[in-house]
Amino acid sequence: MCINGLDLIKLAYFITLVESPNRLSQVIFWTITPRMDENRPTFKKAALI
């Protein structure tokens, strides 16, 4: 898709929260939409570490 001469890229996000005794962190992974299924296992594994 092109708007005002700029090509747009659709992104997919995987968002999770990581809680520790002293803080709460939000972790956001992103990739281009066609690669989300391919990258989802890696994102999930990284979120559990």
N, CA and C of each residue as an Amber inpcrd file, in Angstrom:
protein
   147
   0.8400000  -1.1600000   0.0000000   0.0000000   0.0000000   0.0000000
   0.8940000   1.2340000   0.0000000   0.4640000   2.2430000  -0.6720000
   1.2540000   3.4640000  -0.7880000   0.3590000   4.6600000  -0.4480000
   0.8140000   5.5010000   0.4870000   0.0840000   6.7110000   0.8540000
   1.0400000   7.8880000   0.7500000   0.6410000   8.9000000   0.0040000
   1.4690000  10.0990000  -0.1860000   2.8930000   9.7550000  -0.6110000
   3.0370000   8.7460000  -1.4540000   4.3510000   8.3770000  -1.9650000
   5.1700000   7.4990000  -1.0390000   4.6230000   7.1320000   0.1250000
   5.3490000   6.2750000   1.0630000   4.7750000   4.8700000   1.0320000
   5.6430000   3.8830000   0.9200000   5.2010000   2.4980000   0.9980000
   4.9810000   2.1460000   2.4610000   3.8380000   1.5550000   2.7590000
   3.5240000   1.1640000   4.1280000   3.8110000  -0.3150000   4.3220000
   4.3470000  -0.6500000   5.4680000   4.6530000  -2.0340000   5.8060000
   3.7900000  -2.4170000   6.9950000   3.0540000  -3.5180000   6.8750000
   2.2210000  -3.9750000   7.9840000   3.0860000  -4.7460000   8.9720000
   2.9440000  -4.4010000  10.2390000   3.7100000  -5.0450000  11.2980000
   2.7840000  -5.8350000  12.2080000   3.3390000  -6.8600000  12.8240000
   2.6280000  -7.6420000  13.8310000   3.4070000  -7.5210000  15.1320000
   2.6710000  -7.4580000  16.2420000   3.2860000  -7.2710000  17.5500000
   2.9450000  -8.4250000  18.4780000   3.8810000  -8.7550000  19.3430000
   3.6780000  -9.7220000  20.4160000   4.0860000  -8.9740000  21.6780000
   3.1300000  -8.6880000  22.5410000   3.3850000  -7.8550000  23.7170000
   3.1750000  -8.6870000  24.9740000   4.1170000  -8.5880000  25.8920000
   3.9950000  -9.3070000  27.1580000   4.5070000  -8.4330000  28.2940000
   4.1190000  -8.7740000  29.4990000   4.5820000  -8.0740000  30.6990000
   5.4370000  -9.0210000  31.5160000   6.5120000  -8.4910000  32.0830000
   7.4120000  -9.2750000  32.9280000   7.4440000  -8.5920000  34.2920000
   7.0470000  -9.3390000  35.3190000   6.9920000  -8.7770000  36.6640000
   8.1110000  -9.3470000  37.5180000   8.8060000  -8.4770000  38.2220000
   9.8160000  -8.8920000  39.1900000   9.4250000  -8.2480000  40.5230000
  10.1190000  -8.5890000  41.6030000   9.7440000  -8.0080000  42.9000000
   9.7880000  -6.4740000  42.9220000  10.6460000  -5.8730000  42.1080000
  10.8300000  -4.4250000  42.1680000  10.2880000  -3.6480000  40.9780000
   9.8680000  -4.3270000  39.9210000   9.4090000  -3.5720000  38.7520000
   8.5220000  -4.4270000  37.8570000   7.8500000  -3.7310000  36.9760000
   7.0210000  -4.3520000  35.9470000   7.5240000  -3.8170000  34.6130000
   7.8740000  -4.7130000  33.7120000   8.4030000  -4.3050000  32.4090000
   7.4890000  -4.8100000  31.3020000   7.3470000  -3.9990000  30.2880000
   6.6010000  -4.3990000  29.1030000   7.6150000  -4.7200000  28.0170000
   7.4730000  -5.9020000  27.4170000   8.3710000  -6.3260000  26.3500000
   7.5520000  -6.3910000  25.0650000   8.0470000  -5.7180000  24.0450000
   7.3400000  -5.6860000  22.7650000   8.2530000  -6.2500000  21.6830000
   7.8000000  -7.3160000  21.0590000   8.4840000  -7.8950000  19.9070000
   7.6720000  -7.4990000  18.6790000   8.3410000  -7.2350000  17.5810000
   7.6120000  -6.9180000  16.3590000   8.3070000  -7.5520000  15.1660000
   7.5320000  -7.7700000  14.1310000   8.0280000  -8.3280000  12.8820000
   7.0580000  -7.9240000  11.7780000   7.4470000  -8.1250000  10.5480000
   6.4940000  -7.8710000   9.4680000   5.4360000  -8.9680000   9.5200000
   4.2180000  -8.6120000   9.1880000   3.0820000  -9.5200000   9.3390000
   3.3010000 -10.8930000   8.6990000   3.8450000 -10.9820000   7.4850000
   4.0140000 -12.3120000   6.8880000   4.9520000 -13.2370000   7.6780000
   5.7880000 -12.6910000   8.5470000   6.7380000 -13.5180000   9.2970000
   6.3070000 -13.8060000  10.7330000   5.1160000 -13.3500000  11.1400000
   4.6970000 -13.5320000  12.5320000   4.6030000 -15.0020000  12.9070000
   3.9850000 -15.8160000  12.0760000   3.8630000 -17.2420000  12.4000000
   5.2310000 -17.8970000  12.5300000   6.1640000 -17.5030000  11.6980000
   7.5280000 -18.0370000  11.7350000   8.2650000 -17.5980000  13.0080000
   8.0510000 -16.3720000  13.4470000   8.7880000 -15.8170000  14.5820000
   8.1110000 -16.0090000  15.9320000   6.8390000 -16.3620000  15.9530000
   6.0950000 -16.4900000  17.2080000   6.7760000 -17.4230000  18.2170000
   7.2630000 -18.6210000  17.8330000   7.9220000 -19.4870000  18.8230000
   9.1570000 -18.8400000  19.4600000   9.9210000 -18.1000000  18.6770000
  11.1020000 -17.4130000  19.2110000  10.6840000 -16.3300000  20.1900000
   9.6510000 -15.5760000  19.8560000   9.1680000 -14.5230000  20.7420000
   8.6860000 -15.1210000  22.0610000   7.9210000 -16.2110000  21.9780000
   7.4030000 -16.8430000  23.1960000   8.5320000 -17.3720000  24.0660000
   9.5160000 -17.9780000  23.4430000  10.6510000 -18.5100000  24.1980000
  11.4100000 -17.3760000  24.8920000  11.6440000 -16.2890000  24.1950000
  12.3660000 -15.1500000  24.7800000  11.5700000 -14.5240000  25.9200000
  10.2610000 -14.5070000  25.8090000   9.4230000 -13.9030000  26.8450000
   9.4360000 -14.7220000  28.1320000   9.7440000 -15.9980000  28.0430000
   9.7470000 -16.8660000  29.2260000  11.0770000 -16.8830000  29.9530000
  12.1110000 -16.3010000  29.3670000  13.4420000 -16.3120000  29.9920000
  13.4840000 -15.3220000  31.1280000
